[in-house]
Every structure is written in structure tokens, then in C-alpha cells.
Amino acid sequence: MAPAGDNVVVSNMKLERMFSMKGGKGEASYANNSQAQARHARSMLHLLKETLDGVQVNPPEVPFAIADLGCSSGSNTIYIVEVIIKHMRERYEASGYKLPEFSAFFSDLPSNDFNTLFQLIPPLASYGGSMEKCLAANGHRSYFAAGVPGSFYRRLFPARSIDVFYSAFSLHWLSQVPESVSDKRSAAYNKGRVFIKGADEGTTTAYKKQFQADLAEFLRSRSHEMKMGGSMFLVCLGRTSVDPTDQGGAGLLFGTHFQDAWDDLVQEGLITREKRDDFNIPIYAPSLQDFKEVVEANGSFAVDKLEVFKGGSPLVVSQPDDAAEVGRALANSCRSVSGVLVDAHIGEWLSEELFSRVESRAASHAEELLEQLQFFHIVASLSLAFR
């Protein structure tokens, strides 16, 4: 049996300080495994622009601020910010206003790989004191940029300072694994599983309550930070089933081959059952009703749009008939979003063993994965209920 080193269970207190998407630019990094997210985001641009059409255009003396919450470390966030700024520039020009100064805040947890992100952000265009002359050209940008480390389940910005909040593929990540899920004495103890797909009612109820509490805190914070006349565009993993153990695409991603790979390590004596049972993926894919209930209970935001959107597969492969490529794509997809947690829990050597088993298992079910692995997203456009 290979030693697991001095790795310990990742406590909820440690989660915020160490969790992130896989950094860097390696094969399993988020930067190189977020093409599906880019494709899904592009398919929703018409909904984003509808949201932007409702944003109040202020006099040019008032700077225009955008915040991407859960920006991660790839180029997707930069693309979206540029889409938002281009659309708002056109709205300002159509209104006859001069252009304001634009600022973009890229926000994620402190452990996010901001260095890789900052290397991708284009340099600021020559700025002579007038934003009208500060045009994005020749690979330059026309906005000021800053990183904001911190959890979006708390306040991040001064009151009434942000015009547009954007958050995609992040709100399904919980602030913590519900404590009862890892408590052997609790009815919510998720014994034998690392995710809630197929879990008992007590487990799924604990996850749902955690999601609702987190989303309520998210909305409370944004209600203080958003300017009057601003808007918020949110996208998170969702499900079409009323059964919370289903979890849609997230259930197939983490509740099948990923789960089986953990079981393999147990059967082979590489980790104990207790070590497996102490690990849980802190994701909850809500139903439309789950999401709506929290927004309505909060009361700070009016719902301009709330729907389930079919995003497609998270797997991007050049040769769909190549089972090995499909298996590798699924393993890299899992690793890019959960690898940091797995490494912290069982160490890098055993993490390599785990994801190699995910890859081989996925390769043996390649055709099935391509047919069945589909993500659905909750898409919400919100504005302040009090104006």
C-alpha cells in the first residue's frame, strides 16, 4: 500500500483558502479544459445582451464597473468582459453620451491562479485622459482591470459600486460540504459515496439547505454592491429533474466513473473506506424551483429572466470515435475542476492513480458518455427590486 503522506481531510475552514480550479497551463489545467464552458457561454450571449439592454446608462462622468464572480484562470472571463464592454459602448454611443471609463474586476477565491489569468489579460491601450481615445486595438484593451480575491458568498465591493455582475459556472460550488454529510453520527452521512448522486434523502436535504443558504448570502451581498439601475447575469449548473439525487450532468460527471475510481482505490487497498467517505464534492445542481425559492425569499431582486438552458456536453474531442481521447477528455475535465481537492485529500501520487482509473473507465464507456453526458444550466437575469 502506497503511503498517503500527511494529507488530511480538507476541512470546511480550509476549503475557501485552498480551493480553485486547476491552475497553470498544463494538460489538466482549467485554462486548457474550459472549451466547453466557452462554447456554452457563447450560446447564451443573446441572453446576456438582453440583460445588458436593461442596464441604466449614466452620464459619462460616472465610471462603469463590471465584476466577474468566479472568474477562474482561463481566457473565458476576458472574452465575456470584452463582450459586455463592447455592448455597453454601443449603447452609450446610441444614447449620444460620451463614453465613461470602464473597469473590470476579476474575482475568485484567494487560491485562484490569478498569475495565469493576469498573463492572459491584454495590456491597456494608450490612454491620454479620454476613454473615447482608449480603444481596444492591436491586442490591447479599453478598460482598467483588477483582481479581487475573496468568496462571493460575502461582500467584495463598496456599496452601489458595480453596474453589471456576471457569474457563470460557479454558483453550483458550495461554500462548504455540509458538516452533517461527513458526520458518521448523522442521518445525512454520505457513506460509500463522494457525491450526492443516488444518495439518501438526509444527504440531499443537507446539500440543498447549504445551497439555499449560500445563494441567499450571495444575493444579500450583491444587493448592497449593485448600483441602482444595474443588472446581474448568473449561470450555474442545474437539473431538469425534481429529484435532487439526479444532479443532471454533474451527477454523470462525478457520480459514475469518478465514483467508481474511488471505489477502485479502496478495493486495491490504496486508501481506506473511511478516507473515501471523508471526501465529498461540494457541488449542488439546483432545479429551477430551488433557485426561484431563494430569490423570492430574499426579495432584493426582481426576476427579469429565469430559465433552464441546455448547454450540451462538457467533453470537447476532435475524434469522437477515439475512445481513448474521450476517456482522457473526461478525466481532464474532472481533474481541472476537482483536482485541487483530490490532491489535498489523498496526495498527488494517489490522485494520479485515481484519475488514471477515471480515464480508463470512461474510455470503456466512451460512446455512452458522448450520448448521455449533457449539462443543463440555470440562467438568471436579475435587477434590484427597489429602484
N, C-alpha and C positions, 0 to 999 in steps of 0.2 A: 504494500500500500504506500503510495507516494505521500510524503508529508504535506500537510496543508499550510505549513508555516504558522505564523502567529495571527492569521486572519480571524476576525471575529464577526459576529452578526452585525450588520450595518444597522445601528440603532436609528430611531427616528430623529434624534437630535443631530446625528452625523449626516443624515441624508441631505439636508439642504446645503451643507458645507462641501460635500464631495460629489453630488450627483451632477451629471452632464451628459450630453450626447458624446459619442466617441470623438475626441479631438484629433488634431493633426490632419495629415493628407494621405494617410496610409490606405490600404485596400479596404479595411473595415471601418474607416472613419465616416463620420456623418457627412462631411463635405463630399465624399465620393459615393455615398449611398442615400442621397436625398433627391435623386432624379424623379422618383415617383411623387414626392411631395411637391416638387416644382411643377410637374405635369398637372397634378390635382389643383394646385393654386392657380395655374393659368386657366384651367377650365372654369374657375369661379370668378375671373376678372370682371365679367359683366355684372355680377352681384356686388363686387367691391365698388365698382364705379357708380352703381345706383346709390350705394351708401354715401359716396363722396359727393354726389349731386345734392344731397341733403345737408351738407356741412355749410355753416354760415360763412360767407365771405366778408371779412372785416377790412377796415381801412388799412392801407399798406404800412402804416406806422406800427401796426400790431404784428409781431413775428408769428409765423405759422409753424406749429410744432407737431411732429409725428412721433409716435412711440411704437416700436415692435416689441411685444412682450413674449419672451421665449424665442429670441432671435436665432439661437444656436450659433454655429461657426461656419456655415456654408454661404454660398452666394445667393441663395433664395431670398434672404431678407433684403439684400441690397437691391435685387431686381424689383421687389414689391415696393420698397421705399421710392424708387425711381418712377414706378408706375403712378403712385399716389401723387408725387410732386408734379409730374407731367400733367396729370389730370387737373390738379388744382391750379397750376399755372394757366391752363386753358380757360378755366372758369374765371380766374381773375382778369385775364385779358378780355374775355367776353363781356365782363361786367364794366369794363372801362377803367378799372383800377390799375394803378401801378403795382408791380409785384412786391410782396413783402419779403423779408428774409426767411428762409426755410431752415428748420433744424430737424434732424432725425436722431432719435435716441434708440440705441440698440440695447435691449435689456434681457438679461438672463441671470441664472444663479451664479454666485461668485466663482464656482469651479468651471464655468463655461470657458472654452478655448477662445477667449477674446483676441489673443495674438494672431491666430489664423484668420479670424474674421477681419481684424484691422488691416492685415496684409492684403485682403481682397478688396477693401474699400478704395475706390479711385481717389486720387489727390484732388484737392479743392481747386476749382478753376480760378484763374486770375481774378482777384476781387479788388475793384477800385472804389468801393464805397457805395456802389449802387447794385442791388441784386438784379436789376434789369440787364446789367452788363456781365453778370456772373452766370454764364450759360454752360450747360453740360456739353462739352465737345471734346473730341480727340481723347476720349477715355477719362475725362475729368468730370467732376460733379458740381452741382449748383446748390449745394446745401451744406450746412455745418453738421458735423457728426460727433457723437459722444457715446460712450458705453456706460450703462447704468447697471451695476451688479446688484442683485437682490431678488427676493422672492416676490412674484406678483400677487401673492396672497396677503401682502401687506402694502402700505403706502410706499411709493417710489418717487413721486414728483410733488412739487409745490401745488397748492390748491389752485384750481382754474388755470392750469398752465398748458394743457395738451388739447389740440384740436381734433386729432384722429388717433385712436388706439387701434392697433391691428395685432391680432394674435392668431396664429394658425398652427394646428397640430401640437398644441401644448397643454390645453386645459384639461385633457383627459389624464394628465400626470397629476397624481395626488400629492399633497404636501407631505404625506407620510403614509406608511402602511398602517391601517387601523390597529391600535395596540392589541385589541382583543383577538385579532387574526393570528397573532404569534403567541398567544397565551394558552398553554396546554389546559388550563382550568376552565377556559371559556367555551361556550357553545359555538362561538364563531371561529374556533381554532381550525385552520385550513390544513389539516393533517393529510399528508400524501400528495399535496399539490403545491405548485409555485405560482399559480394564477387562479382566478375565480371561475374559469370555465368549468362547468359541471360541479361547482362547489355546493355545500349545504346552504340552506336558507339563512342561517345565522351569519355565515361568512359574507354572503352577498349583501345582506342588510347592512352589515358593518361598512362595507365598501361604499354602498350607496349613501349612507349617512355622512361618510367622510367627504365624498364628492360634493354633496349638498352644502356641507359646512364650508368647504374650500371655495366653491363658487360664490357663496354668499359673501365671504370675505373679499374675494376678487371684485365683486360688484360694489361693495361698500367702499373700497379704496378708490376705484375708478370714479365713483360718483363725486368724490371730493376733488379729484385731479382734473377732470374734464372741463373744458371751457363751456360756457353756455353756447349752444349752437353747434357743439361738436358732435361727433359720432364715433361709434365703436363697431368694428367688424371682427367677429370671432368665428373660428373654425376649430372644431375638435372631433376626434373620433366619436362615432355614435353607432347606434344599432337600430334596426327596424323591428326587432322582436320585443315583446313586452317582458320576456323572460330575461332577467339580469344575468343569469349564468351563461347566456348565449354569447354576449360580448362581440358579435359580428366578426369582422376581420381580425380584430385584436385577439379574439378567442382562438382563431385558427393559427395566428402567428405565435402566441405564447402558450396555448393550451393543448397543442398536439405534439409536434416534433421537438419543440423546445422542452416541453414537459417530459417527453419520453427520454430525452437525452439526460436529464437529471436522474431519472429512474435507472438509466444505464449505469451511471456512475455509482449509484447505490448498489445495484446488483453485482457490479465488478469489485466492490469493496473499496472504491476510491474515496468515497465520502460516506458518512453515516446517514441514516434516515433522518435523524434529528437535524443534521446540517442542511439537508434538503428542505425539511419542513420549516426551518427558520428563515428561508428565503421566499419572498413574495414580490411579484411585480406590482408596483404601486400605480396601476392604471385602472380607470373605470370608464367604459364607453357608455354614456347615458342614452336613454331614449329621449325622444322629443319632449315627452311629458315630464321626465326627470328634470330636464333643463328649464322648461317653461315654469314649473312649480317654483323653482328658486328665484327666477327673475320676477315673477309676480309677487312672491313673498317679500322680496327686497323692496320693491316699489319705487326705486330711484330712476328706473329706466323704462321708457316706452319701447315696445317691440315693433320695429319697422318691418322686420322680416325674420322669420324663424322657420326653418325647413330642414328636411333630411336630404342630403345631396349625395348621389352615387359618385364616389371618387375613382373607383377602379382598383386595380391590383397594385400592391406595393413593390412587386417584382418587375425590374427592368432588365430584360435579357435580349441579346442580339440573335440568339439561336434557340427559339422555344423548343425545338426537338432535341436539344442537347441537355439531357437530364443532369449531367454534372454541373453545367452552368446554372441551371435552375436551383440545384441544391446549394451551390456556392452563393447565389444571389439571396436566397432565404437566410442562410447563416449570417451573411454580411449585414443583411437588413436587421436581423435580431441583434447582432452584436453592436451595430452602430448606435442603437438606442438603449441597450441594456448592458453592454459590455462593461461599463464602468462599475455598475452594481455587482455584476458577477465576479469581476476581478477582485473587488474589495471583500467579497464574501468567501471565496474559495481560493483566491490566489491566481496568478497569471498562468501557471502551468496547468492547473486543473481547468481553468477557463478555456485554454486551448483545446483540452481534451473534450470539454463539453460541446464547444461549437463545431469541432470536427465531427462529432456524432450528430449534431443538428444537420450538418451539411450532408452526411451520408444518408440519413433517414429521409431528408427532404428530396434528395436525388432519386430515391427509390419510389417516391410518390409525386414525381415531377408533373405528370400530366394532370393528376388530380388537383395539385396546387394551382396550376395555371387556370384551371376551370373554376375552382371554388373560392380562391382567396381574393375577395373583393372588400374594399373598405367603403364604409358609408360615413358621412360627416354630418354633424350638426352645424348648420350655418346660421349665425345670428347677426342681425344688424340692429343696433340699439342706440337710442339717443336719450338725453336726460328728460325725465318726465316733467320736470319743472323748468320752465324757460323764462 
